[in-house]
Amino acid sequence: MSDGLRAKATAGLQRLVDASTLERLGLSVAALFAALLVGAGLLLASGYNPIVVYYWLFYGAIGSSFNVALTLQQMTLLLLTGLAVAVSFRAGLFNIGTQGQLVLGALATALTVLAVAPVVPGGLVGTLVLVPLGLLAGAVVGGAYGAIPGALKAYADANEVITTIMLNFIASGVAFYLVNNYFRVSSTVATENVPGNAKLQPVVFHPSSSFSILVFIGALALVAGIYHLFRNTAFGYELRTSGLQPAAASYAGVDAERMTVASMTLSGAVGGLAGAIFVLMVEGRYIAPPSLGFDGITVSILAGNNPLGVVPAALLFGVLKSGGLTVGFQTDVPPELIGVLRGLIILFVAMPEFFRMLGGHVGVGNRDAVATDGGQPGETDADEGGDDDA
């Protein structure tokens, strides 16, 4: 590469690294439109009308109140799994095990509610007992399962990527064995339905939508709480510095091992909570969840591992998931091509963040100016509670 091209590339990376929050938002919107144009060309080359496909894509996401509920349902689940991944990433750890934590959290929720339901009153009193108990069971079991790779990382220096991936398989295998051999009630590998008063019922949308606006509000409140934890508390600052700069954290008196376990436990608890919501709001029983935990990894990366950025990233995924289903029902576009369209949109929207992170890692630009937790140019780690990279 010539000196001129190298200088231009460096300047471009520096511009991305130093971009303000508003500028990064503008880049993402521009990338979204670019992805739609490239997707339109791909559809035309494949013999399909892009206008028809995009109509059904967006109609399937927001075209009716039921479609909006489905989009928000998917967004809520992905918001929680993306937040779970972001918690560990911002502490310098790579939790690839959110899927396993979600699976065991979902199973714990279903079994706990089914075990306790016969001994609690019906109606509202039962709801006030069973719903919090089910959510707590999912969070506790998910957190405990997340603590395992955290402890292995902290005290045995085991690579958390490998351990969390392996623990995903273990969780799925254990859940399948238990349900198939002890709790199965039909030809499907699933538990019986939880009682009606233990379900998170729709409040605003149609009863068949399997979406509760109260859960959505609670998920947003959890995002705000995690953001506050990392930005404004000593515990959050220690959590981040122990993962990103363990030597400096130890010198400052921070117990890096304890913080490693704490971050993975918190991450697992949020993943387990997502599993509880999947049972109590969506399915009403335990059945093997879809790959929400793995999707959460992409959501977190797309959000720059920023708890607040997880919200729009999860919304984008929710739109693509619910809209993609409608495209499949209403057109003869192959599912594989729909998947390619979704991937293109995600790839284009993520590219500015990818190059921004690349520039930060190679030392281009002022990294303090690109705090992904909403910091503005000129803020320092002391101002915002830590570095922005996971």
N, C-alpha and C positions, 0 to 999 in steps of 0.2 A: 504494500500500500504506500502511495506517495505521501510526502510530508503534508501536502495540501489536503488530501483526502483524510489523512489521519487527524489533522487539525479540525476539519469540519465534523468528523465523527465525534471527536472529543467535545467540541462545542455543543453538538446536538445532545450528547449524553448529559453534559453539564446543565443544559437548559431544562431537560426532563427532571434531573435530580433537584434542581432549584425551583421547580414549578410550584406555584401556590396551590392551595386546595381547589380554588375556583378554576385555575388553569388545568389541573388534572381532571376535573369534572368535564371541562370542555373537550379535552382530548378523548375521554371515554365516549362522550356523545358522538364526536366525529368518527371515532373508530366503529361505533355501532352502525352509523349510516354507511360507512365504507363496507362493513360486513354484509349489510343488506344488498348493496350493489353487486358485490362479488357473488353472493348467493343467488341473486337474480340472473346473473350471467350463467352460473352453473345450472340453474333450473332450465333456462332457455336452451342450453346446449344438450340437456337431457330430454328435451321435448315437452316440458311442462310450462304452464303459464305462471310466472312468478307473482302476478297480481292476485290470482286466485289463491295461490298457496299462502301468500302473506296475509290475505284477507282472513282466511280460516285460522292462521296462526294467531293473529291478534284478536279475532272474534272468540276463539277458544279460550283466550286468557281473560278478556274483559267484556265480551259481547253480551253477557246476561248476568244476573245476580248469582246464578248457580256457578257460572264460569269464574266469576270474581271470587266466590267462596273457595272453589277448587284451587285457584291460583294462590290465594292467601293461606290456604291449608298447606300447600307445598312450601310456600315461602316460610311459614312458621317453623316447620320441621327443619328446613335447610338453614334457617337463621340460627337455630339452636345447635345443630351439628357444626356449622361454620364457626359459631362462637366458641364451641368446645375446642376446635382445632386452633383458633386464634389465641386462646388463652395459653396453650402450651408453646405455640410458635413465638409469642412475644416474650416468653421466658427462656427462649433459646433452645427449646426442645421440639422434636418432631414427633407428635403424637399421630401415628398412622392407625392407631387402634380404636378410633371413635366408633367404628362399626361394631366391634366386639363389645364395647361398653354400652352401646345402644341396645344390642341384642339382649345382654344379661339384665340391663335395666328394665327393658320391656317385659322379660320373663318374670323378674322379681315383682314388678307391679301387678301383673295378672295373677300370679300365685298368691300374693299377699292379700289382694282384694277378695279373691275367691275364698281364701281361708277365713277371713275376718267377717265377711258379709253375713253369714248365718247367725252371728251373735250380736249384731248391731241392729238398732231399730230401722224401719224403712223410712221412706220419705226424705224430707230435708235434713233431719238429724243424721240419717245414714249417709247422705251426701257429704255433710260437713265432717264426717269421720273418714269415709272411704276414699274420697278424692285426695285430701291432703296426705293420708297414709300411703296411698298408691304412688303419689308423686315423690314422697320421701323415700319410699322403698327403692324406686328407680334411681334416684339421685345417690343414695347411700351405696347401693350395689355397684353402680357405674363408677362412683368415686373410689370404692375399694379395689375394683378391677384396674382402674387407672393408676392406683398407688403401686401396684406390683411392678410395672416397668419403671416407674419413678424410683422405687427403692433399688431395683437392679442397676439403674443408671447411677444413682447416688453412691451406693456402697460396694458395687462390684464392677463399676465402669462398663456395664453392658450397653451396647448400642441400642438406643431406644427405638430406632427405626425397625431393626430386626425383631426385637422382643414384642413390639406392638403388633407387627404384622403376624407373627406366630400366634399371639394371643387372640387375634381375630378368628383364626381357624379353630382354636380351642373353644372359644365362646360359642361359635356356631355349632360345633360338634356336640358340646355339652348340652346346649339348649335343644338341639334336635333329639338327642338320646333321651333326655328327661321327658320331653313332651310326647315323643313317639311311644315310649314304653310305660309312662306313668300317668300322663294327663290328657292323652288324646281321647276325644269324644266322638269323632266322625272319621270319614275316609280321608279328611285333610289333616295334616300334621299341625294341629292347633288345639288350644285349650277350649273349654266352654266359654260362653260369653260372660262377661262381668255383669252384675246387676244393673238395671237401668239407672238407678240412683247413684251409681258410681261413675257414670259416663259424663264427659264434659259436653253438655248438650249445646246445640246452636242457639244463640240468643237473637241475633238479627236476621240471619239467613235461613233458608228453607231447612227444615229438619233433616232432609236427606243429604244435605251438603257435607255433613261430618266435619264441620268447622265451627269453632266457638271463638267469637270476637274477643271474649275475655282472656282466652289463652294467648291470642295474638298480642293483646295489650300487656299481659304478663311477660311475654317474651321480650317485648320492647323495653319493659322496665328492667328486665335482667340484663339486657345489653347496656342500658344506662348505668346500672350498678357495677358491672364489670369494668366499664370505661372509667367510672369514678375510682374504682379500686386501684387500677393501674396508674391513673394520672395523679390522684390526690391523696394517696395514703402511703405511709411508710412501708406497710406490708407489700403493696403493689410494687413500689420502687425496689425493695429487696428481692422480690420475686423475679423481676426483670434482670437486675444486675447480676444476680447469682447465676443465671443462665448465660447471659451475654459476656460477662466479665468476671468469671468465678474467682480469679486470683485477686482482683481488686475488691470484690465483695468480701472475701475471706479476710483480707487486710483490714477492711472496715469493720470487722466483727460480725459479719453476716454468716449464719450457718448455711452454707451453700447446699449441703446434702439435704437438710430439712426443707429448704426452699424448693429443691428439685422434686422431692416427694409431694410437697404441697401443691405445686403447679400442676403436676400430673393428676393428683387427686381432684383438684378443682376442675380440670379439663374433663376427667372421666365422669364427675358428677353432672356436669352440664350435658354430656353425651347420654348418660343414663336417664336424665330428665327428658331428653328428646324421645327416648324409648318409652317412657311412661306416657307422654303425650300421644305417641303413636297408638298405644293400647287404649287409653281412656277416651281419646277424641276421635280417632280415625277408625280403628278396627273393632274396638269393643272386646277384644280377646287377644291372646298372644298367637301370632302367626309370624313366620320368619319375615322380618322387615326387609324392604328393598335396600339398595346400597346408599342409604342416606348418609352414612358416615363417610364414605369415600367421596360423595358429592360435596360434603362439607369441607374437605381438603381444598377442592377447587374454589369453593365459595370464599374461604379464608384467604387463599392466595390472591384471588381477584380483588379482594378488599384490602390488600396490602397488610393483612394480619391486624387490621384496625377494627376493634369491636364495633365502632359506629359504621365503618364501611361495610360490615357484614350485612347491614340492613338492605342497601340498594343491590348488593351482589346477590343476596338471597331472593330479592324481588325479581331480578333478571332471570334467575334460574327457575323460579316459580312460573313466570310467564312462558318460558320456553318449554317447560315440562307440560303444563296444562294445555298450552296452545299446540304443542306437538301432537298430543293425543287427538285433538280435534282435526288436525290436518290428516292424520292417519285414518280417521273415521269418514271424513267428508271427501277425500280425494283418493286417487289411485297412486299417489306418490309412494314409492317404496319406503319402508321404515328406515332402511340404511341411509337413504338420501336425506330424510328428515334429521337423522342423527348427524350427518355431515353439516347440514345447515346450522344446527344448534352448536356444533363444535366450532364452526367458522365464526359465529357471533361471539362465543366465549373467547376464542383465540384473539380476535381483533380487539375486543374490549380489554383483554388482559395485556396486550403487547406494550402499551405505554408504561404500565406498572412494572412489567418485566425489565424493560430497558432502564427505567428509573432505579430499580433495585440493582441492576448490573452496574450502572454508573456509581452507585453508592459503594458497592463492593470493591471496585477497582480504584476508588479514591478520587472520583471525578465529582466536582461540585461541592456545595456546602450541605452536608448531610443533616445538620441541625435545621435546615430550612425545609425539610421534607418530612417532618414528623407525621407519620400516617395516622396518628391519633388526633389529627386536627390542628397540629402546631403550625404556626406561620413562620416565615423567614425571620431569623433573628432570635428565635426561641432556642434556649439551650436545654440540655438534658436536665439541668437543675430546675428549669422552669416547668418542664412538662413531665418530669418523673422518669426519664430514661431515654435510651436510644430507640429508634423506630424499627430496626430490623429484627427479624426473628432468627 
